[in-house]
Amino acid sequence: MRHHLVLRVIAKLLIPLILLFALYVQFHGDFGPGGGFQAGVIFGSAFILYGLIFGANTARRVATPEVVRVLAACGVLLYAGVGVVAILRGGNYLQYRVLAATATGGEHLGIFLIEFGVGLTVAMIMIGLFYCFTGYRPSDHNNGTHPHDA
């Protein structure tokens, strides 16, 4: 795709705007429609657009498959960890009210953390699926070769 200059320029203009919109959806999810799942899908789609325009190998250098797997696991652990912390503070699993000094503060903190964990997990799973569909295999990475490098 090196000869598609217009696509590359447009992608460089659109990707930051898409990521900014993903952040808006993520942080607005506490107060209205939207949240972690939608923001994760939007973030993942921006990264997939990057990979489609600039090449899957370039995308793998930006976010290695190992980093994607670790971040996906961190998102799940954050979600589960909020529930465990609520239990340890004397509440039920995912009872946000016990997370802060006031019930309202706990609700906001809990929803923010849960939605961030969901968004992180969804974005990383989408990126991981993109890697799978572009022919990435962990055995190729371990051998230092890639089928698309030839």
Contacts in CASP RR format, 6 or more apart in sequence:
PFRMAT RR
TARGET T0000
AUTHOR 0000-0000-0000
METHOD contacts of the structure
MODEL  1
MRHHLVLRVIAKLLIPLILLFALYVQFHGDFGPGGGFQAGVIFGSAFILY
GLIFGANTARRVATPEVVRVLAACGVLLYAGVGVVAILRGGNYLQYRVLA
ATATGGEHLGIFLIEFGVGLTVAMIMIGLFYCFTGYRPSDHNNGTHPHDA
1 7 0 8 1.000
1 8 0 8 1.000
1 53 0 8 1.000
1 54 0 8 1.000
1 55 0 8 1.000
4 53 0 8 1.000
7 53 0 8 1.000
8 53 0 8 1.000
8 54 0 8 1.000
11 49 0 8 1.000
11 50 0 8 1.000
11 53 0 8 1.000
11 54 0 8 1.000
14 49 0 8 1.000
15 46 0 8 1.000
15 49 0 8 1.000
15 50 0 8 1.000
18 42 0 8 1.000
18 43 0 8 1.000
18 45 0 8 1.000
18 46 0 8 1.000
18 49 0 8 1.000
19 43 0 8 1.000
19 46 0 8 1.000
21 42 0 8 1.000
22 39 0 8 1.000
22 40 0 8 1.000
22 42 0 8 1.000
22 43 0 8 1.000
22 44 0 8 1.000
22 46 0 8 1.000
23 39 0 8 1.000
25 34 0 8 1.000
25 35 0 8 1.000
25 36 0 8 1.000
25 38 0 8 1.000
25 39 0 8 1.000
25 42 0 8 1.000
26 35 0 8 1.000
26 36 0 8 1.000
26 39 0 8 1.000
26 40 0 8 1.000
26 115 0 8 1.000
26 116 0 8 1.000
26 119 0 8 1.000
28 34 0 8 1.000
28 35 0 8 1.000
29 35 0 8 1.000
29 36 0 8 1.000
29 39 0 8 1.000
29 111 0 8 1.000
29 115 0 8 1.000
30 108 0 8 1.000
30 111 0 8 1.000
30 112 0 8 1.000
30 115 0 8 1.000
35 115 0 8 1.000
35 118 0 8 1.000
35 119 0 8 1.000
36 115 0 8 1.000
36 116 0 8 1.000
36 117 0 8 1.000
36 118 0 8 1.000
36 119 0 8 1.000
36 122 0 8 1.000
37 118 0 8 1.000
37 119 0 8 1.000
37 122 0 8 1.000
39 115 0 8 1.000
39 119 0 8 1.000
39 122 0 8 1.000
39 123 0 8 1.000
40 118 0 8 1.000
40 119 0 8 1.000
40 120 0 8 1.000
40 122 0 8 1.000
40 123 0 8 1.000
40 126 0 8 1.000
41 122 0 8 1.000
41 123 0 8 1.000
41 126 0 8 1.000
43 119 0 8 1.000
43 123 0 8 1.000
44 122 0 8 1.000
44 123 0 8 1.000
44 126 0 8 1.000
44 127 0 8 1.000
44 130 0 8 1.000
45 126 0 8 1.000
47 59 0 8 1.000
47 62 0 8 1.000
47 63 0 8 1.000
47 123 0 8 1.000
47 126 0 8 1.000
47 127 0 8 1.000
47 130 0 8 1.000
48 126 0 8 1.000
48 127 0 8 1.000
48 130 0 8 1.000
50 58 0 8 1.000
50 59 0 8 1.000
50 62 0 8 1.000
51 58 0 8 1.000
51 59 0 8 1.000
51 130 0 8 1.000
56 130 0 8 1.000
56 131 0 8 1.000
56 134 0 8 1.000
56 135 0 8 1.000
56 136 0 8 1.000
56 148 0 8 1.000
57 146 0 8 1.000
57 148 0 8 1.000
57 149 0 8 1.000
59 127 0 8 1.000
59 130 0 8 1.000
59 131 0 8 1.000
60 131 0 8 1.000
60 136 0 8 1.000
63 127 0 8 1.000
65 128 0 8 1.000
65 131 0 8 1.000
65 136 0 8 1.000
65 138 0 8 1.000
65 141 0 8 1.000
68 124 0 8 1.000
68 127 0 8 1.000
68 128 0 8 1.000
68 131 0 8 1.000
69 124 0 8 1.000
69 128 0 8 1.000
71 120 0 8 1.000
71 124 0 8 1.000
72 120 0 8 1.000
72 121 0 8 1.000
72 124 0 8 1.000
72 125 0 8 1.000
72 128 0 8 1.000
74 117 0 8 1.000
74 120 0 8 1.000
75 116 0 8 1.000
75 117 0 8 1.000
75 118 0 8 1.000
75 119 0 8 1.000
75 120 0 8 1.000
75 121 0 8 1.000
75 124 0 8 1.000
76 117 0 8 1.000
76 121 0 8 1.000
78 113 0 8 1.000
78 114 0 8 1.000
78 116 0 8 1.000
78 117 0 8 1.000
78 120 0 8 1.000
79 114 0 8 1.000
79 117 0 8 1.000
79 118 0 8 1.000
79 121 0 8 1.000
82 94 0 8 1.000
82 96 0 8 1.000
82 99 0 8 1.000
82 110 0 8 1.000
82 113 0 8 1.000
82 114 0 8 1.000
83 93 0 8 1.000
83 94 0 8 1.000
83 95 0 8 1.000
84 93 0 8 1.000
85 99 0 8 1.000
86 92 0 8 1.000
86 93 0 8 1.000
86 94 0 8 1.000
86 95 0 8 1.000
86 96 0 8 1.000
86 98 0 8 1.000
86 99 0 8 1.000
87 93 0 8 1.000
89 98 0 8 1.000
89 99 0 8 1.000
90 98 0 8 1.000
91 97 0 8 1.000
91 98 0 8 1.000
94 114 0 8 1.000
96 106 0 8 1.000
96 107 0 8 1.000
96 109 0 8 1.000
96 110 0 8 1.000
96 111 0 8 1.000
97 103 0 8 1.000
97 106 0 8 1.000
97 107 0 8 1.000
98 106 0 8 1.000
99 105 0 8 1.000
99 106 0 8 1.000
99 109 0 8 1.000
99 110 0 8 1.000
100 106 0 8 1.000
100 108 0 8 1.000
100 109 0 8 1.000
134 148 0 8 1.000
135 147 0 8 1.000
135 148 0 8 1.000
136 146 0 8 1.000
137 147 0 8 1.000
140 146 0 8 1.000
140 147 0 8 1.000
END
